[in-house]
Amino acid sequence: MKFKWIHEHRDQPDWTVNVMCSTLSISRSGYYAWTRRKPSKQAQRKVELLAAARTEYELGRCNYGSPRVHQALNEKGIKVCLNTVAKLMNEAGMAAKCCRRFCVHTTDSRHDYRPAENLLDQPRERFATKDQAKRMTFEYIEVFYNRQRRHSAIGYISPEAFEASRN
């Protein structure tokens, strides 16, 4: 951890590598040996797993959380623990989008006050026309939701695959 910090700050004009190493009570030779060392097998596997998880996350339109990504990785022959996938996704900032309908709840709406700011910064997709909204909704339901999305209630497979397995 100290070596990584020194490596990230080595280009600052006021702090030389020598000064940082002596301040942190580590040897300069140890730091330079660390810079030449190859990444460990564990670090290499973490990079590979993160790339595979990111691919599955993006294929799921950034809607998938760790259980679905974990299932997809296992189906591709990548053996990994669910907790590992959750940890990697959390570190990389990948989180499932919650697509819940917004509903206004007020106790007294008979006032002239303006509504509160959107502090949660909830993303809302805007459409130029009603026709565009219809097309995007149709595409989401028919292409993604019914054919690609992994549903937890049917064993993390798509409805199309589920129907095909029953016939």
C-alpha positions in Angstrom: 0.0 0.0 0.0 2.9 2.4 0.8 4.6 1.5 -2.4 1.5 2.2 -4.4 1.1 5.6 -2.7 4.7 6.5 -3.5 4.2 5.4 -7.1 1.1 7.6 -7.4 2.9 10.7 -6.0 6.4 10.2 -7.4 6.1 13.1 -9.9 5.4 15.8 -7.4 8.3 18.3 -7.4 8.4 18.8 -3.6 8.6 15.0 -2.8 11.3 12.8 -4.1 11.1 9.0 -3.9 14.0 9.1 -1.4 12.1 11.5 0.9 8.9 9.6 0.7 10.6 6.3 1.4 12.4 7.6 4.4 9.3 9.3 5.7 7.3 6.1 5.4 10.2 4.0 6.9 10.7 1.8 3.9 13.7 1.1 1.8 14.3 2.7 -1.6 15.5 -0.6 -3.0 12.3 -2.2 -1.8 10.2 0.4 -3.6 12.1 0.0 -6.9 11.9 -3.8 -6.6 8.2 -3.5 -6.2 8.0 -1.4 -9.4 9.7 -4.1 -11.4 7.7 -7.0 -9.9 5.1 -8.7 -12.1 1.5 -8.6 -10.8 0.6 -11.6 -8.7 -1.7 -14.4 -10.0 -4.4 -13.1 -7.7 -4.1 -9.6 -9.1 -4.2 -10.9 -12.7 -7.3 -13.0 -12.0 -9.0 -10.0 -10.4 -8.4 -7.9 -13.6 -9.7 -10.8 -15.7 -12.8 -11.3 -13.5 -13.5 -7.5 -13.5 -13.3 -7.4 -17.3 -15.7 -10.4 -17.6 -18.1 -9.0 -15.0 -18.1 -5.6 -16.7 -18.9 -7.2 -20.1 -21.9 -9.1 -18.6 -23.0 -6.0 -16.7 -23.0 -4.0 -19.9 -24.8 -6.8 -21.8 -27.5 -6.5 -19.2 -27.8 -2.8 -20.0 -26.3 -2.0 -16.6 -29.4 -3.4 -14.9 -27.8 -6.6 -13.5 -26.6 -6.9 -10.0 -24.1 -9.4 -8.7 -26.4 -12.5 -8.6 -27.2 -12.2 -12.3 -23.6 -11.4 -13.3 -22.4 -14.3 -11.2 -24.8 -16.6 -12.9 -23.7 -15.4 -16.3 -20.0 -15.9 -15.5 -20.7 -19.4 -14.2 -22.5 -20.3 -17.4 -19.5 -19.1 -19.4 -17.3 -21.5 -17.4 -15.7 -18.8 -15.1 -15.9 -20.3 -11.6 -16.1 -17.5 -9.1 -17.9 -16.9 -5.8 -21.0 -14.6 -5.6 -19.3 -12.5 -2.9 -16.2 -12.0 -5.0 -18.4 -10.8 -7.9 -20.3 -8.5 -5.5 -17.0 -7.1 -4.1 -15.5 -6.5 -7.6 -18.6 -4.8 -8.9 -18.8 -2.6 -5.8 -15.2 -1.5 -6.1 -15.7 -0.7 -9.8 -18.9 1.3 -9.1 -21.2 -1.1 -11.0 -24.6 -1.3 -9.3 -27.9 -2.5 -10.6 -30.3 0.2 -11.7 -33.5 0.3 -9.7 -36.3 0.8 -12.2 -39.1 1.7 -9.8 -41.9 3.9 -10.8 -41.8 7.4 -9.2 -44.9 8.2 -7.2 -45.4 11.5 -5.4 -46.6 11.2 -1.8 -47.7 14.3 0.0 -49.8 14.9 3.1 -51.1 18.3 2.1 -51.1 19.3 -1.5 -53.3 22.4 -1.0 -50.5 24.9 -1.0 -48.6 27.2 -3.3 -45.1 26.0 -2.3 -42.9 24.7 -5.1 -41.9 21.1 -5.0 -38.6 20.2 -3.4 -35.4 19.7 -5.4 -34.6 16.2 -6.7 -31.8 15.6 -4.1 -31.6 11.9 -5.1 -30.7 12.8 -8.7 -33.0 10.1 -10.0 -32.3 9.7 -13.7 -35.2 10.0 -16.0 -35.1 9.2 -19.7 -36.5 12.0 -21.9 -38.1 11.4 -25.2 -38.5 13.9 -28.1 -41.9 12.5 -29.2 -44.5 10.1 -28.1 -43.7 7.8 -31.0 -40.0 7.6 -29.9 -41.2 6.7 -26.3 -43.4 3.9 -27.8 -40.6 2.6 -29.9 -38.0 2.6 -27.0 -40.5 0.9 -24.7 -41.4 -1.8 -27.3 -37.6 -2.4 -28.0 -36.9 -2.7 -24.2 -39.7 -5.2 -23.6 -39.5 -7.3 -26.8 -35.8 -7.3 -27.4 -34.2 -7.1 -23.9 -36.8 -8.0 -21.2 -38.4 -11.0 -23.0 -35.3 -12.4 -24.9 -32.1 -11.4 -23.0 -32.8 -10.4 -19.4 -32.1 -13.1 -16.8 -35.1 -13.6 -14.5 -34.4 -14.8 -11.0 -37.8 -16.4 -10.6 -37.0 -18.9 -13.5 -33.4 -19.8 -12.6 -31.6 -16.8 -14.0 -32.4 -17.6 -17.6 -34.3 -15.5 -20.2 -38.0 -16.1 -20.7 -37.3 -17.1 -24.3 -34.8 -19.8 -23.1 -37.3 -20.9 -20.4 -40.1 -21.4 -22.9 -37.8 -23.3 -25.3 -36.8 -25.6 -22.5 -40.4 -26.5 -21.7 -41.3 -27.3 -25.3 
